Structures are given as C-alpha cells and as structure tokens.
Amino acid sequence: MASKTYLHDPSGTTTLPLLRPLLPATLPLVRRIQFNHRSPHSHILASFPPSTTTLPQCYTVAFCDRSRAPETEMWVFCSIELFSSSATPPYSPQFAIEQQQSNECTTQLISLFQELRTLGAPPTTDPDIDASEVLIGSLHERTFRLLQNHEPGDYIKINHGPYKKYIFNTQTNPPSTKPLPPDFTFAPLRPEHFALVLSRTSIPRRERTLLLCPSMGIFPSPSTSTTSNTPTEPPVAWAFLSPDGSLASLHCEEPYQGQGLAKAVTSKLFEIGITSFASDGLTHADVDTENLASQGVCRALGARKGWEVYWTRIDLEKVV
C-alpha cells in the first residue's frame, strides 16, 4: 500500500508536542528540531498530516536540511524503534504486530525519500557534495535494518557504525564539575580554535556549524602579568554539543590525558549547554564501539547505554 508524506512547519509546532512524550527514544530528532538554526532548506516530513493530534500506531518523522552537506543532513524516527530490542518469538501476536509495523514503516520511509527527492537539493559548487545523496545521522539500528532489508537495497551507499548511544539525564545525575588545577581554566572555544579542532577528527565538520554549537574548552590559565582573563594559548581539551544535542568532538590532547580533563570539560559543557536546547536535562552521545576512553567518560558521568546507531548515505535517485 502506498504511503503519503506530509510537510510540517520546520519550527516543529505540529511535531514536537507529539514527539516530546516519547523521550528519550526521539531525542536526536527532537533536539535537531529544537536547534537554534534553520535555513530555507529546512524541512520536517512525516507520514501523518499537520492536523494530527494523536499519533497513529505506525508513523515516521524526519528533519532534513540539505544545505548542511557534507555534514549530517537528516534525522529520522520510526515508531518501530519503540519496540524492545530483544528478539520476539516467531508466530507470537507481538511478532505479527512488529512485522506489520516494519512493513508500514518501510513504505513510509520510501515515500519520505521520494518526497525529499522531489524537493531537491540547493545548488552547490562543492566537489565533496553529491546532490543525489543525503546523509542520515544517528539512525536507530531497527530503522537501519528496515532499509538494509528492503529490496532493492542498492540505494544505501555508505554506512558508518555501529555506534553506541549513551543517554544522559542531568536532572537525575547533575553534572558535578570539579575545580580545575590552578594552571587551567574553562572557556568557550573561539573561531581561531576551530582549525585545531577539525585537525583532530576524521568526521566531516564545517567551521560554520561549530560556530553555531555550544562549546567548552580547557585552556592554560592566562599569565598573571596580563590584564585579560581571555585565554591566549590553544585549548588542551574540548567538546561541543552538535545540532542534534549530542556530545561531539570530545578530545583531550595527548600530553594531558589521564588527568580527568575529558570528564571535566564534558561536565562543564553539560552544565551550561543543554539549556540552549531544552529544560528537560536530557542529552546523548554516539560513541564508536572501539572508543573505550569515551565510553568510560560517558559511564563516569552517569549515562546509560541505549541502542546502536548508524550514519547512512542514501542515493535518492535509486529509491523506488
């Protein structure tokens, strides 16, 4: 059965009231909608009309801004993600319900991609951007499997993952920022630091995005001979909250590792940054399965492990 995709106001007035009660399952999508930057190319697409006040049994919602390429352009939530991640016994009533929703959500996803193709991408001269493709970020493992299993599946171009999703609740586990050693100080990062930040990660990020995101760094304290409190030396540790509210670009320079600075800068960032999105105290992190240090920071800050996610590039021209 064909599915229809509807455009909603990109401010989230018709979708946030429906998605917030489902937190933290909807956290990446909710935070991206709440992010303080939208462009003329920002769209919210859903399988239900804007007049909807009660969610149907099966539904799909997405935020997309294709002007952000080659960074993450799209976040998706499917109702199938609300089911338990544990295996359901075949031929049970629950199994039949899950199969039906899986089929419906797949149809909705394909319709959504087709609508996105119709909307088109903004013109660009950037050689790193293919206008026929869209990069989906923090894609739940269940939704990722739906796309993987759909025939023909040749529209999936590149997958990165899995990453472990960690959920922080700073209301039940408030950030406890211990005082730094006297020769260090906290301060937000400035544009002159972004080249250093980008040199320490393989993830495609742009300075234009870092400028919009809450950040925190740990710097050598300014010399007592200077009258300014602004750090003059490069940061030794830093972290950002990305457009979907997740902890991003957490890094500590090698000579300063093992001193608790990564945990300290994350705590300070949470303390001042989360309220720029919402007052519910929730945030999250997507951590590489082999990045044991960052996983340790998440656990030390009271995060609970959620689900696994992927970054997936879709060739819209091949979606049928």
N, C-alpha and C positions, 0 to 999 in steps of 0.2 A: 504494500500500500504506500502511495506517495505521501510525503510529508511536506508541510508548508513552513517556511521560515519567515519570521516577522522581525522588522526593525523596531528597536526601542530607543527611547531617548538616551544618548550616551552618558548623561549625568546619573543614570541609574534610578530615577524616580519610580519607574514601574517594576524594576527588578530587585533592587536592594531590599525592599520590605519583604520580599518572598525568599531571598537568599540568606539574610541575616539569621533567621531562626535555625538554619541548618549548620551554622558554625560549630566546629572548625572545619567540617567537610568542604565547605565552599570558600574557605579562607583565601586561597590565591586569587580567585576570581573577584571576590568581594573587595579585597584590598586594591586590585588593579582598577576596579571601577571607582573606588574612593580616592585614588591617586590624584594629586592636585594639578595634573597636566592632561589636557585633551587637545587634539588637533582637529582640523576639519575632516580628517580621515578616520576619526574615532567612531566605532560603531558597536552597538550591542545587538546581537542577533539571538533569537530564541525560537523555540518550537511552539510557543503559545503567544497569543496576541497581547498588546499592551493593556487591554482592558481586564486581563486576568487578575483575580484577587485571591484565588486558591489554586495551588499548583496541581496539575493533573498527576496521575500515577507515574507516568513516564514523560520526561522532558529533557531538553538540552538548552544550555545558555552559554554564550561566548561573548567575550570582549575582544575586539581586534582594532589595531591601529597600524596599518601597513606602512605608514611614514616612518616607523621606528626601525625598519630593516637596516642593517642585517642583524640587529638585536631581536630579542623575543617580540613578536608582533601579536600573539594571540594566546588567550587563556580560555579553557573550556571546562564546563561542569556538566556531567550527565547524571541523571538520577540513579543509574546503575551503580554509581560509586558509593551509594548509601548502604548497599548490601555488605554483609560480612565478607571479609577477605578469605575466610576459611571455606574449604570445599563443601558444596551442598550435595548430599547423596542423590544420585540419579533417580529419576522416576518419583521423587518426593514432590508434594504440592509446591514447596518452596522452589525446587529446581525448575518446575514448569513456569513459575512466575518470573524467575530470573531469565530464563530463555526467552520468554515473550518480551521482557523489557530490553534484553540485549538486542533482539531483532529490531524493536521500535527505535531504540537509541541509535543503532547503526544507520537506519533510514533517516533519522533526524540529522545526524552528523553529515551524511552525504548531501542532504538538502541544504544544510548550512554552508558547506564548502561551495556548492553550486551558486548560492546567492552571493557569497564572497567573490567568486569569480566574476559574476555579473557586475558587482560594484567596482571592480577593477582596482588597480594599484596606482599611486601617484607617480608621475613621471620622474625618472632619475637618470643621472649620468654615472652613477657609482658602479664600477665594474664588478663589485662584490655582491651586487643585488640582482637576482633573477625575478623579474616581475610576475612570473607564473607561479612562484613558490611562496609559501607562508610558513613561518616558524612558530610552532606551538610550544609553549613552555609549561613546565610543572604539570605535565599531563598524567593524570592518575593511571595507575597500572591497569585497571579494569577497562578504562576507555581506550587506552593504548592497545590492549588485546582485541577490542572490537575492531579497530582499524586494521590491525595485523591480520585478523581472520576474515576480513571482508574480501570477496573476490570481485574483480581482480584487484590485488593489493599493490600494483606497481606504482601507485601514486605516492607511496611512502618513500621519500628519497634518502633521508639521513636520520638515524636515531642516536641519541646520546643518553646513556643511562644503563641500568637504573641508578637513581639517587635515592637516598633515604630521606623521607620527610620527617622533620622534627617539629613538634608543636610546643610553643612557649606560652604560658599564661602568667603574665606579670602581675596579675591581681592575686592569684593564689601563691605565686612564687616571685615576690617583688625583687627586682634587681638590687643586689647588695654590692655597691661599688666600694671596694676598699681603697683607702688613701694610697696614692702612688708614692714611690720613693721620692725624696725631696728634689732629685735632679730630673724629674719628669713632670709633665703637665698634660692635661686634656685640652683639646681644642678641635673644632670642626676643621675638615680639610678645605683648602682653598684651590682655585683653578690651577695655580702653579704646581700643585702636588699631583695633578691627575696623570701626567706623563709617567711618573714613578708608579702610581697605582696600576696603570694599564700595562706597564712593563713586567708586572709581577703576576699576570694572569693570562691564560690562553683563551679565556672566554671573550667573545667579541662584544666589547662595550665601547660606547662613544662618550667623549667628554661632555657633549650636550646633555646626556642623560645623567651622568654623575653630578652635574651642576644642579639638577632638579631634586636629587635624592638626599635625605638626611644622612649625615656622615659624622664620624667621630674618629679622632686620631690621638695617639700618644706621642708627644714631642719632647726632646730635651728641653729643659726649662730655659727661658731666656736668661742671658747673663745679668747678674745683679748690677752691672755697670750701665745697662740700657734702661731707658725710661718707659719703654713699651712692654706690655705684657704679651704681645703677639709673638708666638714662636718664630724664630728666624731660621732654624735648622730643619731639615726634612723630617717627616714623621718616622717613627720606628715600628709602629703598629697602627692598623686602621681597620675600619669596617663601615659598610653602608647599609641602608635599607633600600632595596630595589623597588621599582614601580609596583610590584605585587606585594610589597611589605615584607619580603623575606630578607634574612640576613645575607649579605652579599660581599664579595671581595674581602672577606676576613683574612688578614695577613699580619704576620709578625716577622720582621727582618731577622735573619738567622743569628746574628750575634746576641740578640735579645730574647731568643726563645728560651722556654723553661723557667721564666720568671713570673708567669701568670698574667702577662700583658694582654694576650688574646682574650682571655676571660674578662679582664678589667675593661678593655675597650668595648667589648660587646655589652657588658652590663651598663656602661655609661651611655652607649647608643640607645639601648632599650629605654633607659630612664628618661631620655629627652626626645627620642624619635618616634615612638609608637603613637603618641597622641597626635602626630601630624596626620595620621590616617583615621583613627577612631579612639574611643574611650573604653573599649572592651578589654584592653590589655593583651590581646592575642597577637602573636606573630609566629613566624615559622622560618625554617631553614631547609634547603635541599643540599644534602651532603653526599659527596662521592662515596661509594661503598668502600673504597680503599683509603679514604682520608680519615685515618683513625684519630688524628690530633683534633680535627674539627668536631668529630663525633664526641670526643671526650669533653670539649668545651660545651657542647650542647647539653650533655648529661649533667655536667657540673653546674649548669645554670637551671637545672630542674626541668628540662624539656622531656617530653615523652615521645617515643617513636611512633609515627603514624603509619603511612603507607609508602609505597615506592612510586617514583615519578620518572618521566622521560621528557627529553626535548626532541621533538619530531618535526621534520620538514616535509610539507605536503606539496606535491605538484598539482595545483588546481586544474591544470589543463587536462590531466589524466583522470580526474574524478568523474565517474559516470554513474 
